Amino acid sequence: MTTLSVVPAYAVPAPKAPLERTTIARRQVGAHDILIDIKFAGICHSDIHQANEGWGEAIFPMVPGHEIAGVVTETGSAVTRYAVGDRVGVGCFVDSCRACEYCEQGLEQYCLKGTVATYNGREKNGEPTYGGYSTHLVVDEGYAVRIPGALSLDVAAPLLCAGITTYSPLRHWNAGPGKKVAVIGLGGLGHMAVKLAHAMGAEVTVLSQTLRKKDDGLRLGADHYYATGDESVFTELRGRFDLVVSTVSAPLPIDAYLRLLKVDGAFVNVGAPEEPNSVNMFSLIAGRKTLAGSSIGGIRETQEMLDFCAEHGIGAEIELIRADQINEAYQRVVASDVRYRFVIDTATI
């Protein structure tokens, strides 16, 4: 049996500092743990926010990465869900209290005591967590999911965050035949929202600042594509949508977007801007509209999402990079210069 304690990784040594190659300690494989040989790790804009302390004080050194796809290479003595050789993924959290009403419902992402984040978090023993920009990960089997054979591991990795972050609200607000869904932004999250909403049978519209990515949007499954830089769009589309999903991490004119909803429509945020936003309450009152947010998904729903993606042939649109290109990739994400998710080949770490 193999015991790993020190593995290579890329870490942020201090806030806003470039990532550097280093080594980190991984715990020994416990009775309920699996050891994952990480094959691919996606780069999420969340990684950049946290590396820059944009969302508050963070833990350094930080090894980002919560879009993890790999293969099981060792199992603990009590593991029943996985065997050596299984293809698995790990998303944004690696533990939760397991006992609160939400954990018991399979909604671990809303754990009352807080989930243990895959990185920039602390294990229950107080040790910091390190993410997927590394070669190996040890995790409790209950917080991993199975990646179906129909999905390549490289395009599956971003599904562990970008996929489930958009799948969960689409399912919760009943995207499907007869529903009109708008997606704000065609980036790492937005392109997945378009693919998933289309596969669910909804009529899909992309709302982007310009028409620069229109051809891509239509290719990915959008029925319509509008540039919000043209203010007349907000008049033309007034009262059009059952659901608007915002995937952007910048403040928006929320009131203008709320006017695009039908009565009982919902505007759901999955992007997380660093700055606060504002809304006029009359924008909600007029039309009994909902302004909401949605986190990732629980383990059960994440597995459901992966199975749905396998059934419908959905993977992320990726640009595969070497580990020594991570800092450049961060700059390009901030500049919206990626179509549509960077994925690290962890064999290059």
Contacts in CASP RR format, 6 or more apart in sequence:
PFRMAT RR
TARGET T0000
AUTHOR 0000-0000-0000
METHOD contacts of the structure
MODEL  1
MTTLSVVPAYAVPAPKAPLERTTIARRQVGAHDILIDIKFAGICHSDIHQ
ANEGWGEAIFPMVPGHEIAGVVTETGSAVTRYAVGDRVGVGCFVDSCRAC
EYCEQGLEQYCLKGTVATYNGREKNGEPTYGGYSTHLVVDEGYAVRIPGA
LSLDVAAPLLCAGITTYSPLRHWNAGPGKKVAVIGLGGLGHMAVKLAHAM
GAEVTVLSQTLRKKDDGLRLGADHYYATGDESVFTELRGRFDLVVSTVSA
PLPIDAYLRLLKVDGAFVNVGAPEEPNSVNMFSLIAGRKTLAGSSIGGIR
ETQEMLDFCAEHGIGAEIELIRADQINEAYQRVVASDVRYRFVIDTATI
1 29 0 8 1.000
1 74 0 8 1.000
2 35 0 8 1.000
2 73 0 8 1.000
2 74 0 8 1.000
3 28 0 8 1.000
3 29 0 8 1.000
4 26 0 8 1.000
4 28 0 8 1.000
4 35 0 8 1.000
4 136 0 8 1.000
4 138 0 8 1.000
5 25 0 8 1.000
5 26 0 8 1.000
5 28 0 8 1.000
6 23 0 8 1.000
6 24 0 8 1.000
6 25 0 8 1.000
6 26 0 8 1.000
7 23 0 8 1.000
7 24 0 8 1.000
7 26 0 8 1.000
7 134 0 8 1.000
7 135 0 8 1.000
7 136 0 8 1.000
8 21 0 8 1.000
8 22 0 8 1.000
8 23 0 8 1.000
8 134 0 8 1.000
8 135 0 8 1.000
8 349 0 8 1.000
9 21 0 8 1.000
9 22 0 8 1.000
9 23 0 8 1.000
9 24 0 8 1.000
9 63 0 8 1.000
9 130 0 8 1.000
9 131 0 8 1.000
9 132 0 8 1.000
9 133 0 8 1.000
9 134 0 8 1.000
9 135 0 8 1.000
9 349 0 8 1.000
10 19 0 8 1.000
10 20 0 8 1.000
10 21 0 8 1.000
10 22 0 8 1.000
10 63 0 8 1.000
10 133 0 8 1.000
10 134 0 8 1.000
10 323 0 8 1.000
10 326 0 8 1.000
10 349 0 8 1.000
11 19 0 8 1.000
11 20 0 8 1.000
11 22 0 8 1.000
11 24 0 8 1.000
11 61 0 8 1.000
11 62 0 8 1.000
11 63 0 8 1.000
11 130 0 8 1.000
11 133 0 8 1.000
12 18 0 8 1.000
12 19 0 8 1.000
12 51 0 8 1.000
12 60 0 8 1.000
12 61 0 8 1.000
12 62 0 8 1.000
12 63 0 8 1.000
12 64 0 8 1.000
13 20 0 8 1.000
13 22 0 8 1.000
13 60 0 8 1.000
13 61 0 8 1.000
14 60 0 8 1.000
14 61 0 8 1.000
15 51 0 8 1.000
15 52 0 8 1.000
15 53 0 8 1.000
15 58 0 8 1.000
15 60 0 8 1.000
16 51 0 8 1.000
16 52 0 8 1.000
16 53 0 8 1.000
18 327 0 8 1.000
19 51 0 8 1.000
19 64 0 8 1.000
19 133 0 8 1.000
19 326 0 8 1.000
19 327 0 8 1.000
19 330 0 8 1.000
21 323 0 8 1.000
21 324 0 8 1.000
21 349 0 8 1.000
22 61 0 8 1.000
24 63 0 8 1.000
24 130 0 8 1.000
24 134 0 8 1.000
26 130 0 8 1.000
26 136 0 8 1.000
26 137 0 8 1.000
26 138 0 8 1.000
27 33 0 8 1.000
27 127 0 8 1.000
27 138 0 8 1.000
28 138 0 8 1.000
29 35 0 8 1.000
29 74 0 8 1.000
29 75 0 8 1.000
29 76 0 8 1.000
29 138 0 8 1.000
30 76 0 8 1.000
30 77 0 8 1.000
30 138 0 8 1.000
31 76 0 8 1.000
31 77 0 8 1.000
31 78 0 8 1.000
31 79 0 8 1.000
32 76 0 8 1.000
32 78 0 8 1.000
32 79 0 8 1.000
32 140 0 8 1.000
32 141 0 8 1.000
32 142 0 8 1.000
33 75 0 8 1.000
33 76 0 8 1.000
33 79 0 8 1.000
33 138 0 8 1.000
33 139 0 8 1.000
33 140 0 8 1.000
33 141 0 8 1.000
34 72 0 8 1.000
34 74 0 8 1.000
34 75 0 8 1.000
34 76 0 8 1.000
34 79 0 8 1.000
34 82 0 8 1.000
34 88 0 8 1.000
34 138 0 8 1.000
34 139 0 8 1.000
34 140 0 8 1.000
34 141 0 8 1.000
34 144 0 8 1.000
35 72 0 8 1.000
35 73 0 8 1.000
35 74 0 8 1.000
35 75 0 8 1.000
35 136 0 8 1.000
35 137 0 8 1.000
35 138 0 8 1.000
36 68 0 8 1.000
36 70 0 8 1.000
36 71 0 8 1.000
36 72 0 8 1.000
36 73 0 8 1.000
36 88 0 8 1.000
36 89 0 8 1.000
36 90 0 8 1.000
36 136 0 8 1.000
36 137 0 8 1.000
36 138 0 8 1.000
36 139 0 8 1.000
36 144 0 8 1.000
37 70 0 8 1.000
37 71 0 8 1.000
37 72 0 8 1.000
37 73 0 8 1.000
37 135 0 8 1.000
37 136 0 8 1.000
38 68 0 8 1.000
38 69 0 8 1.000
38 70 0 8 1.000
38 132 0 8 1.000
38 134 0 8 1.000
38 135 0 8 1.000
38 136 0 8 1.000
38 137 0 8 1.000
38 346 0 8 1.000
39 69 0 8 1.000
39 70 0 8 1.000
39 71 0 8 1.000
39 153 0 8 1.000
39 154 0 8 1.000
39 345 0 8 1.000
39 346 0 8 1.000
39 347 0 8 1.000
40 68 0 8 1.000
40 69 0 8 1.000
40 70 0 8 1.000
40 153 0 8 1.000
40 154 0 8 1.000
40 156 0 8 1.000
40 157 0 8 1.000
40 320 0 8 1.000
40 343 0 8 1.000
40 344 0 8 1.000
40 345 0 8 1.000
40 346 0 8 1.000
41 65 0 8 1.000
41 67 0 8 1.000
41 68 0 8 1.000
41 69 0 8 1.000
41 131 0 8 1.000
41 132 0 8 1.000
41 133 0 8 1.000
41 134 0 8 1.000
41 157 0 8 1.000
41 343 0 8 1.000
41 344 0 8 1.000
41 346 0 8 1.000
42 65 0 8 1.000
42 67 0 8 1.000
42 68 0 8 1.000
42 157 0 8 1.000
42 158 0 8 1.000
42 161 0 8 1.000
42 341 0 8 1.000
42 342 0 8 1.000
42 343 0 8 1.000
42 344 0 8 1.000
43 64 0 8 1.000
43 65 0 8 1.000
43 67 0 8 1.000
43 326 0 8 1.000
43 329 0 8 1.000
43 330 0 8 1.000
43 333 0 8 1.000
43 341 0 8 1.000
43 342 0 8 1.000
43 343 0 8 1.000
43 344 0 8 1.000
44 64 0 8 1.000
44 65 0 8 1.000
44 66 0 8 1.000
44 67 0 8 1.000
44 158 0 8 1.000
44 161 0 8 1.000
44 162 0 8 1.000
45 188 0 8 1.000
45 249 0 8 1.000
45 333 0 8 1.000
46 66 0 8 1.000
46 161 0 8 1.000
46 272 0 8 1.000
47 64 0 8 1.000
47 65 0 8 1.000
47 66 0 8 1.000
47 330 0 8 1.000
48 330 0 8 1.000
48 333 0 8 1.000
48 334 0 8 1.000
49 55 0 8 1.000
49 249 0 8 1.000
49 272 0 8 1.000
49 274 0 8 1.000
50 58 0 8 1.000
50 62 0 8 1.000
50 64 0 8 1.000
50 119 0 8 1.000
50 120 0 8 1.000
51 58 0 8 1.000
51 62 0 8 1.000
51 64 0 8 1.000
51 330 0 8 1.000
54 274 0 8 1.000
55 272 0 8 1.000
55 274 0 8 1.000
58 120 0 8 1.000
59 120 0 8 1.000
59 121 0 8 1.000
59 122 0 8 1.000
59 128 0 8 1.000
62 119 0 8 1.000
62 120 0 8 1.000
62 130 0 8 1.000
63 119 0 8 1.000
63 130 0 8 1.000
63 131 0 8 1.000
63 132 0 8 1.000
63 133 0 8 1.000
63 134 0 8 1.000
64 119 0 8 1.000
64 120 0 8 1.000
64 131 0 8 1.000
64 132 0 8 1.000
64 133 0 8 1.000
65 118 0 8 1.000
65 119 0 8 1.000
65 131 0 8 1.000
65 132 0 8 1.000
65 133 0 8 1.000
66 90 0 8 1.000
66 91 0 8 1.000
66 92 0 8 1.000
66 93 0 8 1.000
66 117 0 8 1.000
66 118 0 8 1.000
66 119 0 8 1.000
66 131 0 8 1.000
66 132 0 8 1.000
66 160 0 8 1.000
66 161 0 8 1.000
67 91 0 8 1.000
67 132 0 8 1.000
67 157 0 8 1.000
67 158 0 8 1.000
67 159 0 8 1.000
67 160 0 8 1.000
67 161 0 8 1.000
67 162 0 8 1.000
67 341 0 8 1.000
67 343 0 8 1.000
68 89 0 8 1.000
68 90 0 8 1.000
68 91 0 8 1.000
68 118 0 8 1.000
68 131 0 8 1.000
68 132 0 8 1.000
68 137 0 8 1.000
68 157 0 8 1.000
68 160 0 8 1.000
69 87 0 8 1.000
69 88 0 8 1.000
69 89 0 8 1.000
69 147 0 8 1.000
69 153 0 8 1.000
69 154 0 8 1.000
69 156 0 8 1.000
69 157 0 8 1.000
69 160 0 8 1.000
70 87 0 8 1.000
70 88 0 8 1.000
70 89 0 8 1.000
70 147 0 8 1.000
70 153 0 8 1.000
71 85 0 8 1.000
71 86 0 8 1.000
71 87 0 8 1.000
71 88 0 8 1.000
72 82 0 8 1.000
72 83 0 8 1.000
72 84 0 8 1.000
72 85 0 8 1.000
72 86 0 8 1.000
72 88 0 8 1.000
73 84 0 8 1.000
73 85 0 8 1.000
73 136 0 8 1.000
74 84 0 8 1.000
75 82 0 8 1.000
75 83 0 8 1.000
75 84 0 8 1.000
75 141 0 8 1.000
79 141 0 8 1.000
80 141 0 8 1.000
81 141 0 8 1.000
81 142 0 8 1.000
81 144 0 8 1.000
82 88 0 8 1.000
82 141 0 8 1.000
82 144 0 8 1.000
82 146 0 8 1.000
86 146 0 8 1.000
87 146 0 8 1.000
87 147 0 8 1.000
87 149 0 8 1.000
87 153 0 8 1.000
88 144 0 8 1.000
88 145 0 8 1.000
88 146 0 8 1.000
88 147 0 8 1.000
89 144 0 8 1.000
89 145 0 8 1.000
89 146 0 8 1.000
89 147 0 8 1.000
89 156 0 8 1.000
89 157 0 8 1.000
89 160 0 8 1.000
90 118 0 8 1.000
90 132 0 8 1.000
90 137 0 8 1.000
90 139 0 8 1.000
90 143 0 8 1.000
90 144 0 8 1.000
90 145 0 8 1.000
90 160 0 8 1.000
91 118 0 8 1.000
91 145 0 8 1.000
91 160 0 8 1.000
91 161 0 8 1.000
91 164 0 8 1.000
91 296 0 8 1.000
91 302 0 8 1.000
92 109 0 8 1.000
92 115 0 8 1.000
92 117 0 8 1.000
92 118 0 8 1.000
92 160 0 8 1.000
92 161 0 8 1.000
92 296 0 8 1.000
93 108 0 8 1.000
93 109 0 8 1.000
93 115 0 8 1.000
93 116 0 8 1.000
93 117 0 8 1.000
93 118 0 8 1.000
93 143 0 8 1.000
93 296 0 8 1.000
94 116 0 8 1.000
94 117 0 8 1.000
94 118 0 8 1.000
94 129 0 8 1.000
94 139 0 8 1.000
94 140 0 8 1.000
94 143 0 8 1.000
95 115 0 8 1.000
95 116 0 8 1.000
95 123 0 8 1.000
95 124 0 8 1.000
95 140 0 8 1.000
95 143 0 8 1.000
96 103 0 8 1.000
96 108 0 8 1.000
96 111 0 8 1.000
96 113 0 8 1.000
96 114 0 8 1.000
96 115 0 8 1.000
96 116 0 8 1.000
96 143 0 8 1.000
97 103 0 8 1.000
97 111 0 8 1.000
97 112 0 8 1.000
97 113 0 8 1.000
97 114 0 8 1.000
100 111 0 8 1.000
100 112 0 8 1.000
100 113 0 8 1.000
101 112 0 8 1.000
102 108 0 8 1.000
102 110 0 8 1.000
102 111 0 8 1.000
102 112 0 8 1.000
103 111 0 8 1.000
106 298 0 8 1.000
106 299 0 8 1.000
106 300 0 8 1.000
106 301 0 8 1.000
107 297 0 8 1.000
107 298 0 8 1.000
108 115 0 8 1.000
108 143 0 8 1.000
108 297 0 8 1.000
108 298 0 8 1.000
108 299 0 8 1.000
109 115 0 8 1.000
109 295 0 8 1.000
109 296 0 8 1.000
109 297 0 8 1.000
109 298 0 8 1.000
110 295 0 8 1.000
116 122 0 8 1.000
116 123 0 8 1.000
116 124 0 8 1.000
116 129 0 8 1.000
117 129 0 8 1.000
118 129 0 8 1.000
118 131 0 8 1.000
118 132 0 8 1.000
119 129 0 8 1.000
119 130 0 8 1.000
119 131 0 8 1.000
119 132 0 8 1.000
120 128 0 8 1.000
120 129 0 8 1.000
121 128 0 8 1.000
121 129 0 8 1.000
122 128 0 8 1.000
122 129 0 8 1.000
123 129 0 8 1.000
131 137 0 8 1.000
132 346 0 8 1.000
133 323 0 8 1.000
133 326 0 8 1.000
133 344 0 8 1.000
133 346 0 8 1.000
133 349 0 8 1.000
134 346 0 8 1.000
134 349 0 8 1.000
135 346 0 8 1.000
135 349 0 8 1.000
142 299 0 8 1.000
143 299 0 8 1.000
145 160 0 8 1.000
145 299 0 8 1.000
145 302 0 8 1.000
145 303 0 8 1.000
145 306 0 8 1.000
146 303 0 8 1.000
146 306 0 8 1.000
147 153 0 8 1.000
147 156 0 8 1.000
147 306 0 8 1.000
148 306 0 8 1.000
148 307 0 8 1.000
148 309 0 8 1.000
148 310 0 8 1.000
149 310 0 8 1.000
150 310 0 8 1.000
150 311 0 8 1.000
150 313 0 8 1.000
151 159 0 8 1.000
151 306 0 8 1.000
151 309 0 8 1.000
151 310 0 8 1.000
151 313 0 8 1.000
151 315 0 8 1.000
152 315 0 8 1.000
154 318 0 8 1.000
154 320 0 8 1.000
154 343 0 8 1.000
154 345 0 8 1.000
155 315 0 8 1.000
155 316 0 8 1.000
155 317 0 8 1.000
155 318 0 8 1.000
155 343 0 8 1.000
156 306 0 8 1.000
156 309 0 8 1.000
156 315 0 8 1.000
156 316 0 8 1.000
157 316 0 8 1.000
157 318 0 8 1.000
157 343 0 8 1.000
158 188 0 8 1.000
158 192 0 8 1.000
158 315 0 8 1.000
158 316 0 8 1.000
158 318 0 8 1.000
158 341 0 8 1.000
158 343 0 8 1.000
159 192 0 8 1.000
159 305 0 8 1.000
159 306 0 8 1.000
159 309 0 8 1.000
159 315 0 8 1.000
159 316 0 8 1.000
160 302 0 8 1.000
161 296 0 8 1.000
162 188 0 8 1.000
162 189 0 8 1.000
162 190 0 8 1.000
162 192 0 8 1.000
162 316 0 8 1.000
162 341 0 8 1.000
163 189 0 8 1.000
163 192 0 8 1.000
163 196 0 8 1.000
163 305 0 8 1.000
163 309 0 8 1.000
163 316 0 8 1.000
164 296 0 8 1.000
164 297 0 8 1.000
164 298 0 8 1.000
164 301 0 8 1.000
164 302 0 8 1.000
164 305 0 8 1.000
165 189 0 8 1.000
165 192 0 8 1.000
165 270 0 8 1.000
165 294 0 8 1.000
165 295 0 8 1.000
165 296 0 8 1.000
165 297 0 8 1.000
166 189 0 8 1.000
166 190 0 8 1.000
166 192 0 8 1.000
166 193 0 8 1.000
166 196 0 8 1.000
166 245 0 8 1.000
166 247 0 8 1.000
166 270 0 8 1.000
167 192 0 8 1.000
167 196 0 8 1.000
167 297 0 8 1.000
167 301 0 8 1.000
167 304 0 8 1.000
167 305 0 8 1.000
167 308 0 8 1.000
168 294 0 8 1.000
168 295 0 8 1.000
168 296 0 8 1.000
168 297 0 8 1.000
168 298 0 8 1.000
168 301 0 8 1.000
168 305 0 8 1.000
169 243 0 8 1.000
169 245 0 8 1.000
169 268 0 8 1.000
169 270 0 8 1.000
169 292 0 8 1.000
169 293 0 8 1.000
169 294 0 8 1.000
170 181 0 8 1.000
170 193 0 8 1.000
170 196 0 8 1.000
170 197 0 8 1.000
170 200 0 8 1.000
170 202 0 8 1.000
170 243 0 8 1.000
170 245 0 8 1.000
171 200 0 8 1.000
171 301 0 8 1.000
172 294 0 8 1.000
173 242 0 8 1.000
173 243 0 8 1.000
173 266 0 8 1.000
173 268 0 8 1.000
175 181 0 8 1.000
175 196 0 8 1.000
175 197 0 8 1.000
175 200 0 8 1.000
175 201 0 8 1.000
175 202 0 8 1.000
175 243 0 8 1.000
176 197 0 8 1.000
176 200 0 8 1.000
176 201 0 8 1.000
176 202 0 8 1.000
177 201 0 8 1.000
177 202 0 8 1.000
178 201 0 8 1.000
178 202 0 8 1.000
178 203 0 8 1.000
179 201 0 8 1.000
179 202 0 8 1.000
179 203 0 8 1.000
179 242 0 8 1.000
179 243 0 8 1.000
180 202 0 8 1.000
180 203 0 8 1.000
180 205 0 8 1.000
180 240 0 8 1.000
180 241 0 8 1.000
180 242 0 8 1.000
180 243 0 8 1.000
180 262 0 8 1.000
181 197 0 8 1.000
181 202 0 8 1.000
181 203 0 8 1.000
181 204 0 8 1.000
181 205 0 8 1.000
181 241 0 8 1.000
181 242 0 8 1.000
181 243 0 8 1.000
181 244 0 8 1.000
181 245 0 8 1.000
182 204 0 8 1.000
182 205 0 8 1.000
182 206 0 8 1.000
182 207 0 8 1.000
182 237 0 8 1.000
182 240 0 8 1.000
182 241 0 8 1.000
182 243 0 8 1.000
182 244 0 8 1.000
182 245 0 8 1.000
182 260 0 8 1.000
183 190 0 8 1.000
183 193 0 8 1.000
183 194 0 8 1.000
183 197 0 8 1.000
183 204 0 8 1.000
183 205 0 8 1.000
183 206 0 8 1.000
183 207 0 8 1.000
183 222 0 8 1.000
183 244 0 8 1.000
183 245 0 8 1.000
183 247 0 8 1.000
184 190 0 8 1.000
184 207 0 8 1.000
184 208 0 8 1.000
184 228 0 8 1.000
184 244 0 8 1.000
184 245 0 8 1.000
184 246 0 8 1.000
184 247 0 8 1.000
184 248 0 8 1.000
184 252 0 8 1.000
184 257 0 8 1.000
185 206 0 8 1.000
185 207 0 8 1.000
185 208 0 8 1.000
185 209 0 8 1.000
185 246 0 8 1.000
185 247 0 8 1.000
185 248 0 8 1.000
186 194 0 8 1.000
186 206 0 8 1.000
186 208 0 8 1.000
186 213 0 8 1.000
186 216 0 8 1.000
186 217 0 8 1.000
186 220 0 8 1.000
186 340 0 8 1.000
187 247 0 8 1.000
187 336 0 8 1.000
187 338 0 8 1.000
187 339 0 8 1.000
187 340 0 8 1.000
188 247 0 8 1.000
188 316 0 8 1.000
188 338 0 8 1.000
188 340 0 8 1.000
188 341 0 8 1.000
189 247 0 8 1.000
189 270 0 8 1.000
189 271 0 8 1.000
190 206 0 8 1.000
190 245 0 8 1.000
190 247 0 8 1.000
190 340 0 8 1.000
191 216 0 8 1.000
191 217 0 8 1.000
191 220 0 8 1.000
191 316 0 8 1.000
191 317 0 8 1.000
191 339 0 8 1.000
191 340 0 8 1.000
191 341 0 8 1.000
192 316 0 8 1.000
192 340 0 8 1.000
193 245 0 8 1.000
193 247 0 8 1.000
193 270 0 8 1.000
194 204 0 8 1.000
194 206 0 8 1.000
194 217 0 8 1.000
194 220 0 8 1.000
194 221 0 8 1.000
194 222 0 8 1.000
195 220 0 8 1.000
195 221 0 8 1.000
195 314 0 8 1.000
195 315 0 8 1.000
196 308 0 8 1.000
196 309 0 8 1.000
196 314 0 8 1.000
197 204 0 8 1.000
197 245 0 8 1.000
198 204 0 8 1.000
198 220 0 8 1.000
198 221 0 8 1.000
198 222 0 8 1.000
199 308 0 8 1.000
199 312 0 8 1.000
199 314 0 8 1.000
202 243 0 8 1.000
203 223 0 8 1.000
203 224 0 8 1.000
204 221 0 8 1.000
204 222 0 8 1.000
204 223 0 8 1.000
204 224 0 8 1.000
205 222 0 8 1.000
205 223 0 8 1.000
205 224 0 8 1.000
205 225 0 8 1.000
205 226 0 8 1.000
205 237 0 8 1.000
205 240 0 8 1.000
205 241 0 8 1.000
206 213 0 8 1.000
206 214 0 8 1.000
206 217 0 8 1.000
206 222 0 8 1.000
206 224 0 8 1.000
206 225 0 8 1.000
206 226 0 8 1.000
207 226 0 8 1.000
207 228 0 8 1.000
207 233 0 8 1.000
207 244 0 8 1.000
207 257 0 8 1.000
208 214 0 8 1.000
208 225 0 8 1.000
208 226 0 8 1.000
208 227 0 8 1.000
208 228 0 8 1.000
209 227 0 8 1.000
209 228 0 8 1.000
209 229 0 8 1.000
210 227 0 8 1.000
210 229 0 8 1.000
211 225 0 8 1.000
211 227 0 8 1.000
213 339 0 8 1.000
214 225 0 8 1.000
216 339 0 8 1.000
217 225 0 8 1.000
218 225 0 8 1.000
220 317 0 8 1.000
226 233 0 8 1.000
226 236 0 8 1.000
226 237 0 8 1.000
227 233 0 8 1.000
228 234 0 8 1.000
234 256 0 8 1.000
234 259 0 8 1.000
234 260 0 8 1.000
237 260 0 8 1.000
238 259 0 8 1.000
238 260 0 8 1.000
239 259 0 8 1.000
239 260 0 8 1.000
239 261 0 8 1.000
239 262 0 8 1.000
240 260 0 8 1.000
240 262 0 8 1.000
241 260 0 8 1.000
241 261 0 8 1.000
241 262 0 8 1.000
241 265 0 8 1.000
242 261 0 8 1.000
242 262 0 8 1.000
242 265 0 8 1.000
242 266 0 8 1.000
243 265 0 8 1.000
243 266 0 8 1.000
243 268 0 8 1.000
244 257 0 8 1.000
244 260 0 8 1.000
244 261 0 8 1.000
244 266 0 8 1.000
244 267 0 8 1.000
244 268 0 8 1.000
245 268 0 8 1.000
245 270 0 8 1.000
246 252 0 8 1.000
246 257 0 8 1.000
246 267 0 8 1.000
246 268 0 8 1.000
246 269 0 8 1.000
246 270 0 8 1.000
246 271 0 8 1.000
247 270 0 8 1.000
247 271 0 8 1.000
248 271 0 8 1.000
248 273 0 8 1.000
249 271 0 8 1.000
249 272 0 8 1.000
249 273 0 8 1.000
249 274 0 8 1.000
250 273 0 8 1.000
250 275 0 8 1.000
251 273 0 8 1.000
251 275 0 8 1.000
251 276 0 8 1.000
251 277 0 8 1.000
252 277 0 8 1.000
254 267 0 8 1.000
254 277 0 8 1.000
254 278 0 8 1.000
254 279 0 8 1.000
254 283 0 8 1.000
254 291 0 8 1.000
255 279 0 8 1.000
255 280 0 8 1.000
255 283 0 8 1.000
257 267 0 8 1.000
258 267 0 8 1.000
258 279 0 8 1.000
258 283 0 8 1.000
258 284 0 8 1.000
258 289 0 8 1.000
258 291 0 8 1.000
259 283 0 8 1.000
261 267 0 8 1.000
261 287 0 8 1.000
261 289 0 8 1.000
263 287 0 8 1.000
263 288 0 8 1.000
263 289 0 8 1.000
264 287 0 8 1.000
264 288 0 8 1.000
264 289 0 8 1.000
264 290 0 8 1.000
265 287 0 8 1.000
265 288 0 8 1.000
265 289 0 8 1.000
265 290 0 8 1.000
266 289 0 8 1.000
266 290 0 8 1.000
266 291 0 8 1.000
266 292 0 8 1.000
267 289 0 8 1.000
267 290 0 8 1.000
267 291 0 8 1.000
267 292 0 8 1.000
268 292 0 8 1.000
268 293 0 8 1.000
268 294 0 8 1.000
269 292 0 8 1.000
269 293 0 8 1.000
269 294 0 8 1.000
270 293 0 8 1.000
270 294 0 8 1.000
279 291 0 8 1.000
283 289 0 8 1.000
284 290 0 8 1.000
284 291 0 8 1.000
296 302 0 8 1.000
297 305 0 8 1.000
308 314 0 8 1.000
309 315 0 8 1.000
316 340 0 8 1.000
316 341 0 8 1.000
316 343 0 8 1.000
317 339 0 8 1.000
317 340 0 8 1.000
317 341 0 8 1.000
318 340 0 8 1.000
318 341 0 8 1.000
318 342 0 8 1.000
318 343 0 8 1.000
319 338 0 8 1.000
319 339 0 8 1.000
319 341 0 8 1.000
319 342 0 8 1.000
319 343 0 8 1.000
320 343 0 8 1.000
320 345 0 8 1.000
321 329 0 8 1.000
321 342 0 8 1.000
321 343 0 8 1.000
321 344 0 8 1.000
321 345 0 8 1.000
322 344 0 8 1.000
322 345 0 8 1.000
322 348 0 8 1.000
323 344 0 8 1.000
323 345 0 8 1.000
323 346 0 8 1.000
323 348 0 8 1.000
323 349 0 8 1.000
324 348 0 8 1.000
326 344 0 8 1.000
329 338 0 8 1.000
329 342 0 8 1.000
332 338 0 8 1.000
332 342 0 8 1.000
333 342 0 8 1.000
END
